[in-house]
Amino acid sequence: METMWIQNIKLETGSYTDEEGYVFTKTGIFHLKVEGGKIVDQIEENISIPDGESEKLDAKGLLAVPTFKEMHNHLDKTYMSLGWKSCKPVRNLKERLHHEAEELVELAPTTKQRAKTMIETLLSQGSTHIRTHVNIDPYIGLKNLEGVLAALEDYKGIVTADIIAFPQHGLLRDEVPHLMKEAMRSGATMVGGLDPAGIDRSIEKSLYTTMDIATEFDADVDIHLHDGGHMGWYTIDKWLDMTADSGWRGRSAISHAFCIGEVPEIRAQQLAERLAEQKVAVMSTIPLTKSLPPVQLLDKHGVDVHFGCDGFFDSWSPHGTGDVLEKVTKFCELAGLKDENQLRKALKWATKGITPLNDQGEKQWPKKEDPADFVFVDAASSAELVARKPIRNAVMVKGKVVYGSL
């Protein structure tokens, strides 16, 4: 079993408030012993590392934070690696979907190449887990899935992934339900859905079909929901009934969920309570173009909220960097989160809930037996990281540097 020491790594250790009311994060320099990709010992810098043949890696006082989790992405859609191409003008969603469908056949042969370029971009920003939705539709069948699976195989042991069979052009049409099942047999790990009202035109039938596929393959679910207002609210409420009836508690998520922010607050609170009860997560890309789900209200009620970058540089938008931390920073700006406590807690939206300090400002990460997975940055604290978005000096997975250098 490989053993190594990571020397001079800055970790957050606690919090204090000065006489003027400013909150500060306390840090210390540590040496971490790693065996088999996990942390097995942690000693302070004033204690000498035992002599031996273990490899040593010097972090040079850089701050370590948990690696990021990109929780809403489309690896198969990007134009990356093909050169510059802006979006074709369209008049409405129907035209945009038609244009995408025309492009699918043209782009399919380069799916692996394009997906690998996007994976590299996400990894360079600190993301080591990717939840990707992959088009499953009548135009290309499973070709995009095949390309994405091949790309992810090249990053096995570095990047983990949720691979969602995604009916972008509608679940209730042609042979799509059959193709969705074929996708689940061919490597997809989750079942996707899309706008049961706006796209499928039948809320109950769309949701029941989604759940039927999920139960057949014992798979988790992630539903794109752009349908707004009370229609979207009803859709989520109906889905919560189904999760309770099917025993799918803790096994699904709603992506976008704009509707929760578009209904009266009492309605949003009712839904938040049910989402928490059924452990249904909400995935947000913090877009500029539409209302947001009420992240803080959901958080207050115990709903897991995670951020993602969505697709970027594709037929839908030429914008985007692949930096999920940027999404956290943007939300903090929108919500007016400015102080040390608020900023460092906000990191959880990029790390799937993991933060170095708990809500009381006490150290909770990393612990013995945790994976040696780190993003290294030149920052005083995770609060500065969220506010200022410094470059990622290095990314480490299981004790090995997979991006950048130390």
C-alpha positions as CSV (number, residue, x, y, z in Angstrom):
1,M,0.0,0.0,0.0
2,E,1.4,3.4,-1.0
3,T,2.3,5.7,1.8
4,M,3.1,9.4,1.6
5,W,3.2,12.6,3.7
6,I,1.7,15.9,2.5
7,Q,3.7,18.5,4.3
8,N,2.9,22.1,5.2
9,I,-0.8,22.0,4.3
10,K,-2.9,24.8,5.6
11,L,-6.2,23.7,7.2
12,E,-9.0,25.6,8.9
13,T,-9.1,24.8,12.6
14,G,-11.8,27.2,14.1
15,S,-13.2,30.6,14.3
16,Y,-13.1,33.7,16.5
17,T,-14.7,37.1,16.7
18,D,-12.7,40.2,17.6
19,E,-13.7,43.1,19.8
20,E,-15.1,45.0,16.9
21,G,-17.4,42.1,15.8
22,Y,-15.4,40.9,12.8
23,V,-15.3,37.1,12.4
24,F,-12.1,35.4,11.4
25,T,-11.2,31.9,10.5
26,K,-8.3,30.2,12.4
27,T,-5.9,28.0,10.4
28,G,-2.9,25.9,11.1
29,I,-0.1,24.1,9.2
30,F,-0.3,20.4,9.3
31,H,1.4,17.3,7.8
32,L,-1.0,14.6,6.6
33,K,-0.1,10.9,6.2
34,V,-1.9,9.2,3.4
35,E,-2.1,5.5,2.8
36,G,-4.1,3.9,0.1
37,G,-5.6,7.2,-0.9
38,K,-7.0,7.9,2.6
39,I,-5.8,10.1,5.5
40,V,-4.4,8.0,8.3
41,D,-2.6,10.5,10.4
42,Q,-2.6,14.3,10.9
43,I,0.1,16.1,12.9
44,E,0.9,19.8,13.5
45,E,3.9,21.4,11.8
46,N,6.0,21.6,15.0
47,I,6.0,17.8,15.2
48,S,8.6,16.1,13.0
49,I,7.5,13.6,10.4
50,P,8.9,10.1,11.3
51,D,11.9,9.1,9.3
52,G,11.2,6.4,6.7
53,E,11.0,5.8,3.0
54,S,7.5,7.4,2.6
55,E,7.2,9.9,-0.3
56,K,6.9,13.5,0.8
57,L,5.0,16.3,-1.0
58,D,5.3,19.9,0.1
59,A,2.0,21.9,-0.1
60,K,4.0,25.1,0.7
61,G,1.4,26.5,3.0
62,L,-1.5,26.5,0.5
63,L,-5.0,26.2,1.9
64,A,-6.7,22.9,1.2
65,V,-10.5,22.6,0.8
66,P,-12.7,19.7,-0.3
67,T,-12.8,19.0,-4.0
68,F,-15.9,20.3,-5.8
69,K,-18.9,18.4,-7.2
70,E,-20.3,19.7,-10.5
71,M,-24.0,18.6,-10.0
72,H,-25.6,19.7,-13.2
73,N,-23.8,19.4,-16.5
74,H,-24.1,18.2,-20.1
75,L,-20.8,16.7,-21.2
76,D,-22.3,15.7,-24.6
77,K,-23.4,19.1,-25.8
78,T,-20.3,21.3,-25.7
79,Y,-18.5,22.6,-28.8
80,M,-15.2,22.6,-26.9
81,S,-12.3,21.3,-29.0
82,L,-14.0,22.2,-32.2
83,G,-13.0,25.9,-32.4
84,W,-15.2,29.0,-31.9
85,K,-18.9,28.9,-32.8
86,S,-21.5,31.2,-31.4
87,C,-25.2,30.3,-31.1
88,K,-27.6,30.3,-34.1
89,P,-30.4,32.9,-33.6
90,V,-33.8,31.4,-32.9
91,R,-37.2,32.8,-32.0
92,N,-38.3,30.4,-29.3
93,L,-37.7,27.1,-27.4
94,K,-39.2,25.0,-30.1
95,E,-36.8,26.4,-32.7
96,R,-33.8,25.9,-30.3
97,L,-34.7,22.3,-29.8
98,H,-35.2,21.8,-33.5
99,H,-31.7,23.3,-34.2
100,E,-30.1,21.1,-31.5
101,A,-31.8,18.0,-33.0
102,E,-30.2,18.9,-36.4
103,E,-26.8,19.3,-34.9
104,L,-26.9,16.0,-32.9
105,V,-26.1,13.8,-35.9
106,E,-23.3,16.1,-37.0
107,L,-21.7,16.3,-33.5
108,A,-22.1,12.7,-32.5
109,P,-18.8,11.4,-33.9
110,T,-16.8,13.9,-31.7
111,T,-18.7,13.3,-28.5
112,K,-15.8,11.6,-26.7
113,Q,-13.3,14.2,-27.8
114,R,-15.6,17.1,-26.8
115,A,-16.5,15.5,-23.5
116,K,-12.9,14.9,-22.6
117,T,-12.1,18.6,-23.2
118,M,-15.0,19.6,-20.9
119,I,-13.9,17.1,-18.2
120,E,-10.4,18.6,-18.3
121,T,-11.9,22.1,-17.9
122,L,-14.0,21.0,-14.9
123,L,-11.1,19.2,-13.3
124,S,-8.9,22.3,-13.7
125,Q,-11.4,24.3,-11.7
126,G,-11.5,21.7,-8.9
127,S,-14.4,19.5,-9.7
128,T,-13.7,15.7,-9.3
129,H,-17.4,14.6,-9.5
130,I,-19.6,15.3,-12.5
131,R,-23.4,14.8,-12.7
132,T,-23.9,14.8,-16.4
133,H,-27.2,14.6,-18.4
134,V,-26.7,12.8,-21.7
135,N,-29.2,13.2,-24.6
136,I,-31.2,10.0,-25.3
137,D,-33.5,10.7,-28.3
138,P,-34.7,9.4,-31.7
139,Y,-32.1,11.4,-33.6
140,I,-28.9,9.7,-32.4
141,G,-30.1,6.9,-30.1
142,L,-27.3,6.1,-27.6
143,K,-24.4,7.6,-29.6
144,N,-23.8,10.5,-27.1
145,L,-24.0,8.0,-24.2
146,E,-21.4,5.9,-25.8
147,G,-19.1,8.8,-26.3
148,V,-19.5,10.2,-22.8
149,L,-18.9,6.7,-21.2
150,A,-15.7,6.4,-23.3
151,A,-14.5,9.8,-22.2
152,L,-15.2,9.1,-18.5
153,E,-13.4,5.8,-18.8
154,D,-10.2,7.7,-19.6
155,Y,-10.6,9.5,-16.2
156,K,-11.4,6.4,-14.1
157,G,-9.9,6.8,-10.7
158,I,-9.7,10.6,-11.1
159,V,-13.3,11.7,-11.8
160,T,-16.5,10.1,-10.6
161,A,-19.8,10.6,-12.3
162,D,-23.5,10.3,-12.3
163,I,-24.6,9.5,-15.9
164,I,-28.2,10.5,-16.5
165,A,-30.3,9.3,-19.4
166,F,-31.9,12.5,-20.4
167,P,-34.9,12.8,-22.8
168,Q,-34.1,16.3,-24.1
169,H,-36.7,16.1,-26.8
170,G,-39.5,14.6,-24.8
171,L,-40.0,11.3,-22.9
172,L,-43.5,10.6,-24.3
173,R,-42.7,10.4,-28.0
174,D,-41.7,7.8,-30.5
175,E,-39.4,5.1,-29.1
176,V,-37.9,7.3,-26.4
177,P,-39.1,5.2,-23.4
178,H,-37.5,2.1,-25.1
179,L,-34.3,4.1,-25.7
180,M,-34.2,5.2,-22.1
181,K,-34.3,1.6,-21.0
182,E,-31.6,0.7,-23.4
183,A,-29.5,3.5,-22.0
184,M,-29.9,2.2,-18.5
185,R,-28.8,-1.2,-19.7
186,S,-25.8,0.4,-21.5
187,G,-24.2,2.3,-18.7
188,A,-26.4,5.2,-17.6
189,T,-26.7,5.3,-13.9
190,M,-29.7,7.6,-13.3
191,V,-33.0,8.4,-15.0
192,G,-33.7,11.9,-16.2
193,G,-36.9,13.8,-17.0
194,L,-37.8,17.1,-18.6
195,D,-40.7,19.5,-18.1
196,P,-43.7,17.1,-17.8
197,A,-46.0,19.9,-18.7
198,G,-44.1,22.1,-21.1
199,I,-42.4,19.4,-23.1
200,D,-44.4,16.2,-22.5
201,R,-47.8,17.9,-22.2
202,S,-48.9,15.4,-19.6
203,I,-47.6,15.8,-16.1
204,E,-48.9,12.6,-14.5
205,K,-48.1,10.3,-17.4
206,S,-44.6,11.8,-17.8
207,L,-43.8,11.4,-14.1
208,Y,-45.2,7.9,-13.9
209,T,-43.2,6.9,-16.9
210,T,-40.1,8.3,-15.3
211,M,-40.7,6.5,-12.1
212,D,-41.5,3.2,-13.9
213,I,-38.1,3.3,-15.5
214,A,-36.4,4.2,-12.3
215,T,-38.0,1.3,-10.3
216,E,-37.4,-1.2,-13.1
217,F,-33.7,-0.4,-13.0
218,D,-33.5,0.5,-9.3
219,A,-32.0,3.9,-10.3
220,D,-32.1,7.4,-8.9
221,V,-33.8,10.2,-10.7
222,D,-33.0,13.8,-11.7
223,I,-35.7,15.8,-13.4
224,H,-35.1,19.1,-15.3
225,L,-38.0,21.4,-14.4
226,H,-38.2,24.7,-16.1
227,D,-42.0,24.8,-15.9
228,G,-42.8,27.8,-13.8
229,G,-45.2,29.0,-11.2
230,H,-48.1,26.9,-9.9
231,M,-47.7,24.4,-12.8
232,G,-44.2,23.7,-11.7
233,W,-45.2,23.7,-8.1
234,Y,-47.9,21.1,-8.8
235,T,-45.4,19.0,-10.7
236,I,-43.0,18.8,-7.8
237,D,-45.9,18.2,-5.4
238,K,-47.1,15.3,-7.6
239,W,-43.5,13.9,-7.8
240,L,-43.3,13.9,-4.0
241,D,-46.5,11.8,-3.8
242,M,-44.8,9.3,-6.1
243,T,-41.6,9.2,-4.2
244,A,-43.5,8.4,-1.0
245,D,-45.7,5.8,-2.7
246,S,-42.7,4.1,-4.5
247,G,-40.3,4.2,-1.5
248,W,-38.0,6.5,-3.5
249,R,-37.2,8.8,-0.5
250,G,-33.6,10.2,-0.8
251,R,-33.3,9.0,-4.4
252,S,-34.2,11.9,-6.6
253,A,-33.5,15.6,-7.4
254,I,-35.2,18.4,-9.2
255,S,-32.9,20.5,-11.4
256,H,-33.6,24.3,-11.9
257,A,-36.9,24.3,-9.9
258,F,-37.5,28.0,-10.8
259,C,-41.2,27.5,-9.8
260,I,-40.4,27.3,-6.1
261,G,-39.3,30.9,-6.3
262,E,-42.3,32.0,-8.3
263,V,-45.1,31.0,-6.0
264,P,-46.2,32.8,-2.7
265,E,-43.8,32.1,0.2
266,I,-46.3,30.0,2.1
267,R,-46.5,27.7,-0.9
268,A,-42.7,27.6,-1.2
269,Q,-42.4,26.7,2.5
270,Q,-45.0,23.9,2.2
271,L,-43.0,22.4,-0.7
272,A,-39.7,22.9,1.1
273,E,-41.0,20.9,4.1
274,R,-42.1,18.1,1.8
275,L,-38.8,18.1,-0.2
276,A,-36.9,17.8,3.1
277,E,-39.2,15.0,4.3
278,Q,-38.7,13.0,1.1
279,K,-35.0,14.0,0.9
280,V,-35.4,15.3,-2.6
281,A,-32.5,17.5,-3.6
282,V,-32.6,20.7,-5.7
283,M,-29.9,21.4,-8.3
284,S,-29.4,25.0,-9.4
285,T,-27.2,26.6,-12.0
286,I,-27.7,30.1,-10.7
287,P,-28.7,31.5,-14.1
288,L,-29.1,35.2,-14.9
289,T,-32.1,34.7,-17.2
290,K,-34.8,33.4,-14.9
291,S,-36.0,33.5,-11.3
292,L,-34.1,31.3,-8.8
293,P,-35.3,28.7,-6.4
294,P,-35.2,30.2,-2.9
295,V,-31.9,28.6,-1.9
296,Q,-31.8,30.0,1.6
297,L,-35.4,29.0,2.4
298,L,-34.8,25.5,1.1
299,D,-31.5,25.3,3.1
300,K,-33.3,26.5,6.3
301,H,-35.8,23.7,5.9
302,G,-33.1,21.0,5.5
303,V,-33.3,20.5,1.7
304,D,-30.0,19.6,0.1
305,V,-29.1,22.2,-2.5
306,H,-26.2,21.8,-4.9
307,F,-24.9,23.9,-7.7
308,G,-23.7,23.1,-11.2
309,C,-22.5,24.9,-14.3
310,D,-25.1,23.4,-16.8
311,G,-24.0,23.0,-20.4
312,F,-21.6,25.7,-21.6
313,F,-20.2,26.7,-25.0
314,D,-22.8,24.8,-26.9
315,S,-25.9,25.4,-29.1
316,W,-27.7,26.8,-26.1
317,S,-25.1,29.4,-24.9
318,P,-21.5,30.4,-25.8
319,H,-21.0,31.5,-22.1
320,G,-19.6,29.6,-19.1
321,T,-16.3,28.6,-17.6
322,G,-17.0,25.3,-15.9
323,D,-16.2,26.8,-12.5
324,V,-18.8,25.7,-10.0
325,L,-17.2,27.9,-7.4
326,E,-18.1,30.9,-9.6
327,K,-21.7,29.9,-9.2
328,V,-21.3,30.0,-5.4
329,T,-19.7,33.5,-5.6
330,K,-22.5,34.7,-7.9
331,F,-25.2,33.5,-5.5
332,C,-23.4,35.1,-2.6
333,E,-23.5,38.4,-4.5
334,L,-27.1,38.1,-5.4
335,A,-28.1,37.1,-1.8
336,G,-25.9,39.7,-0.1
337,L,-23.8,37.1,1.7
338,K,-20.7,38.9,2.8
339,D,-19.3,38.0,6.2
340,E,-16.9,35.3,7.1
341,N,-19.5,32.9,8.4
342,Q,-21.8,33.3,5.5
343,L,-19.1,32.9,2.9
344,R,-17.4,29.9,4.4
345,K,-20.8,28.1,4.9
346,A,-21.6,28.8,1.2
347,L,-18.8,26.6,0.1
348,K,-21.1,23.6,0.7
349,W,-23.0,24.4,-2.4
350,A,-20.0,23.5,-4.4
351,T,-18.8,20.5,-2.4
352,K,-22.0,18.6,-1.9
353,G,-22.3,19.7,1.7
354,I,-18.7,19.3,2.9
355,T,-17.1,22.3,4.6
356,P,-13.9,22.4,6.8
357,L,-15.8,24.0,9.7
358,N,-19.3,23.2,10.9
359,D,-22.0,25.8,11.6
360,Q,-20.5,26.5,15.0
361,G,-17.1,27.2,13.6
362,E,-15.5,23.9,14.7
363,K,-13.2,21.8,12.7
364,Q,-14.9,18.9,11.0
365,W,-12.8,18.2,7.9
366,P,-10.5,16.4,7.0
367,K,-10.7,13.5,9.4
368,K,-8.9,10.2,9.5
369,E,-10.1,7.8,6.9
370,D,-11.4,10.7,4.7
371,P,-10.2,10.4,1.1
372,A,-7.1,12.6,0.4
373,D,-9.0,14.7,-2.1
374,F,-8.1,18.4,-2.0
375,V,-8.2,21.6,-4.0
376,F,-5.1,23.7,-3.1
377,V,-5.4,27.5,-3.3
378,D,-3.4,30.5,-2.1
379,A,-6.1,31.9,0.3
380,A,-6.5,32.8,3.9
381,S,-9.7,30.8,4.3
382,S,-12.6,29.2,2.5
383,A,-14.4,32.5,2.9
384,E,-11.7,34.3,0.8
385,L,-11.9,31.4,-1.7
386,V,-15.6,31.9,-2.2
387,A,-15.4,35.7,-2.3
388,R,-12.3,36.1,-4.5
389,K,-12.1,32.9,-6.6
390,P,-8.3,32.5,-6.7
391,I,-6.7,30.1,-9.2
392,R,-6.7,26.5,-8.3
393,N,-3.0,25.7,-7.8
394,A,-3.5,22.0,-7.7
395,V,-6.2,19.3,-7.4
396,M,-5.5,16.1,-5.6
397,V,-7.5,12.8,-5.7
398,K,-6.6,10.0,-3.4
399,G,-3.2,11.5,-2.6
400,K,-2.2,12.1,-6.2
401,V,-2.0,15.4,-7.9
402,V,-4.3,15.2,-11.0
403,Y,-4.2,18.8,-12.0
404,G,-1.6,21.6,-11.5
405,S,1.4,21.1,-9.3
406,L,2.7,21.5,-5.8
